[in-house]
Amino acid sequence: MTTEEYLFSSAVKVISFDFDDTLALSKLTKSTDPNETRPVILFPSGYWISEDVPNPPIVDLAKRLHNVGKELHIVTYRTHGWAEECYEFCKKCGITIKAIHATAGNSKVTFLQKIKADCHIDDDIMTCTEIFNTDITPILVKQPCHTSNSTLKLFKYIL
């Protein structure tokens, strides 16, 4: 069974997505405005603005899953103060999310169990590995930094 066949199967009803580097990608833009009001990051080369931009294949997948009746959640390591930003991002992208769960850096497993997630889609290998010890199916979003084939072979489903 492919990853998409699994996700669209009748066995999967509640799906959780990670936010950063899964649904959203970070885009850095150099700030030239000395009065910039958006949050900035200071690098030796100057001030940079970090914006969340859609990850098109994952955003498209989320929309298609919702359209067939799947219940979608976001479980993120962000703090509660960032939940509104996640909601606005989803609204702008046309993704319908039932709830956003901000773990504030704590383990996602407790939150995933509370919402009775069937699977969790995440780019973080450590998070997906932690989920292995539960009845929740981890789905890894492959990133360029994931270079170890032996590690990737651990995961049944990869996007």
VENPEPE-V190119 format. One line per field, one symbol per residue. burial: # if it has 24 or more other ideal C-beta (glycine too) atoms within 12 Angstrom, else .. A space follows every 10 residues. Layout:
BEGIN
burial=???
END
This chain:
BEGIN
burial=..#..##... .#.####### #####..... .......... .........# .#.##..##. ##..##...# ########.. .##.###.## ..#.#.##.# ###....##. ##..#.#### #####.##.. #..#.##### ##...#.... ....#.###
END
